[in-house]
Amino acid sequence: MQRVPKMWGQEVILHNGAYCCKLLQYDGIRTSSQHYHEEKHETFVVVRGLFDIEWYMLDQPEAKGAKRFGPGACLVLEPRTVHLVRCMSAEGGMIVEASTHDDPNDCVRLAPSVNPFA
């Protein structure tokens, strides 16, 4: 198990082989970077908290999606889907991420993470 500190909380990497499983733990109202992956296919399942997630396909920026997700909700993101995750719960929240292999070089950041209390 590996813990990776993030401005919004931490990633807990449970496994990262051919597939990857992570816990994304948010420390209150925080927003991830807006980013996409060329190769990685992701599935998010909300465990606790409320999250606003925005997304669009890189080659179709006009076709945007945005939705609030609560416990039990699931979102599948294909490669080249630009996305950001915003925790809306003051007490924080957690998402399980199941994906193909996570390669740090396969992340293109378009906008930084946001901590409104920093």
Stockholm file with secondary structure:
# STOCKHOLM 1.0

chainA/1-118         MQRVPKMWGQEVILHNGAYCCKLLQYDGIRTSSQHYHEEKHETFVVVRGLFDIEWYMLDQPEAKGAKRFGPGACLVLEPRTVHLVRCMSAEGGMIVEASTHDDPNDCVRLAPSVNPFA
#=GR chainA/1-118 SS CEEEEETTEEEEEEEESSEEEEEEEECSSEECCEEECSSCCEEEEEEESCEEEEEEETTEEEEEEEEEECTTCEEEECTTEEEEEEECCTTCEEEEEEEECCCGGGCEEEECCBCTTC
#=GC SS_cons         CEEEEETTEEEEEEEESSEEEEEEEECSSEECCEEECSSCCEEEEEEESCEEEEEEETTEEEEEEEEEECTTCEEEECTTEEEEEEECCTTCEEEEEEEECCCGGGCEEEECCBCTTC
//
